[in-house]
Amino acid sequence: MSRPGALAAIFDLDGTLVDSEPNYYEASRQILAEHGVPDFSRAEHESYIGISTLETVAGLRERHALRVSLDELLTATNRRYLELARTRTRAYPEMRRFVELLAAEGVPMAVASGSSPEAIEVILAGTGLDAFLRTVVSADEVPHGKPAPDVFLEAARRLGADPAHCVVLEDAAPGAAAAHAAGMRCIAIPYVAAQADAPEFATASLLLRGGQTEFTARSAYAWLHGTSA
């Protein structure tokens, strides 16, 4: 049941809470190389940031005309990613502090991510963020991934929060679009600075063009309380 006026925070995971995109790039690069694609670039990888792993793998399979089933390619990519994620994922320090500030105040929080449930679990446990973020929604659990609002609306439902009182933290344009479609405010922290002018980011309530270099827990906390209902 929703609590009128109660603030809730919903975090994207990859590129927002944690710097996991290098692991996704490396996993994709290795798998594609094994299937005869030796030149997968970071620029190509960045074009997939913000959408689900399933949609990314499907897009790569089609773009490179790979003669392997989608299920096999997805399984191999997820397995390789998890191998990397267990030892190479770090939480952004200011994001961790922000989560801790909200937790101390009792603000309900959730993670809504395009990653698989297994990947989310591994990363939250490995970084210790699972101590604060116990409500988790994967795009695998809803009909449509970002930019559809499904993951955010499901996170709000599980938190018992009114979408109008939720604040989403996102690093990617599809996520900012999904937050807007869900009727939620958004703090946008672009992972790729060159994408800060994407029209989806124009819908954000707060856009930090410098990304994580511009984000601080205290300033975000002050902004949140200065504008929340």
N, C-alpha and C positions, 0 to 999 in steps of 0.2 A: 504494500500500500504506500502510495506517495506521501511524503511529508511536505505540506505546502511551504514554499519558500526555502526549503533546505538545499544548500549547495552540495553538489557532487562533482567529482573530477574524474574524467575518463582519459587515460593515456594510451596513445599509440605506443608500440614497443620499439620496433626497429628504426633507428635514426632519431628517435625522440627520447626514450628512456635510456637506451643503450646504443653503443656504436657497433652495431652488428652488420651493417651493410658491407664492410670489407669481407666478412665471412661469407655472405650470400654471393658476392662477386666471385670470390675464390672458388666456392663450391660449384657455381655455374661454369666458371672458366675450365675447371678440371674435368667436369662431366662432358662439356661440349668438346673439349680436346680429345677425349676418349672416343667421341663419335665423329671425329674428322673435321672439327671446326677449331683451328689453332689460333684464331685471331680475335677472340671475343674481347671487346674493349670495355674499359670503364664507362665510356660515353654511352655505349649501347646498354650496359647495365643500368645506368642512371635513368634511362628512358622507362624502366620498369619499376622504379622506386615508388612505393605507395600502393601498389596493387597486390593481390594475394599471390602466394607462392604457386598455387595451381594455375592462375591466369598467366603468371610470368613464364612458367615452364611450357604451358600450351603455346604462348606467343613465340618462345624461342624455338620450339619444335617446328612450328609452321614457318617461321622466318628462314630457318636453316634447312628446311625440308629433310628433317631427320627421319630415318627409317627405323624407328623404334616406337613402341606404344607409349601413349601419354602416361599410363599408370607406371610403366617400367622407368620412364625418365623421371617422373615425379618421385618415385621411391628412391632412386639412386641419388637424386639431388638432395632430398631431405636427409638421407643417411650421411652423405658427405658433409652437409651443412652442420648436422648435429655433432659430428666428429670434431669439427672446427670450433663450434660454439661452446663446447664444454670447457675449453681451455683458453679461448682467445676473446671472450666477450667482456667488455667493461661497461659499467654504468657511468653516465655522465655525472661528475661530482655535484654540479649544481642541481641537476634533476633529482639526484638522491636526497639532497638537502630539502628540496621542495616537497618531495613525498613525505619526508620526516616531519616537516612543518605542518602539513595537512593532517598527517596521522595524529600528531600531538593535539590537534584541535578536534579530532573525531570526525573529520570530513570523510564521507563514504567515497571510496576510490575503486576504480576498475581498470583493467587493461583490455583494449579492443584492438586486435591485430589481424593482419592478413597472414601471419605465420600459422603453422600447424599447432594444435594443442601441445604436441610433444616438444616442439621447439620453444614455445612460450614457457612451458614448465621447466625445461633445462636452463633457459636463460635466467628466469626469475630465481630459481634455486641457486644457480651458480653465482649470481651477483648479490644474493641475500635480500633482494627486493620482495621475495615471496612473504617475508615477515610482515609487510605492509599491504601488499596487493594480492588479495585472496580471491577476488572476483575477476574472472578471466573469460573473455569471449574470443574465439577464433573465427575467422571468416569461413572455416570449414563447417561451422555449426549453424550458419544462416544461409538463406537462399542466395544472396548476392553479396559479393565483396565490395569494397570501396571502389568507385565513388558513390555507390548506393549507401543509404544510411543504416542498413540492417544491423551491422555490428555495434554501432553506437546505441541504437534504440534497444537492442537486446541487453546491452550493458546497463542502460538506465533501468530497464525492467527488472533485472536481477538485483540492482541496488535499491529498488523501490523508490526511484527518483523521477521527478517530473523532467522531461527533456529540456524544458525551458529554463531549468535551474542547473543544468549540467554545463560544465566547461570542458572542452576537449583540448588536449595538447597534441599537436600534429607537426610532422616535418615535411609532409608531401602534399602536393596539390590535390590528388584524389581524396586524401583524408580530409583536407579542408573543405572540399566540396561535399563530402559525406556528412561532416558536422553541420554544415549549413542546411543540407537537405533534412537533417534530423531536428532542426530547429534549436540547435545548441550553439552557444558562444564558442569561439575557438581562439586559442593562443597558437599562432603559427610560427614555427621555428624551422625555416627551410634548411633541409640537409644539403641541398645543392643551391648555393647562393645565386647562381645564374638563373634559377627558376623562380626567384622571389617576385618577379613581375607577372607570373602566371595569373590569369584572371581568377582562378579559384582562390588564390590567396587574398584577393581583394575583398572577399566576403568575411575574412577573419576579423574578429573583434580587436585583436592585437597582433600585429605582424612585426616580428623581430627579424629584419632583413639580414642581419649578421649571423643568424642561426645560433648555434650553441655558444659561440664566442660572445654573443650579446645577452644571452639568457643568464639571469641570476635568480636564485631562489627568493631572496628578499624583495626584489623589485616585482617579481611575478606575484608574490604573496600580497604585497601592498596594492598592486593593480587589482587583483582578484577581490580584495575586501573593499576597495574603493568603488567598485562597480557592481558588486553582487547585490541581489535583492535582499 
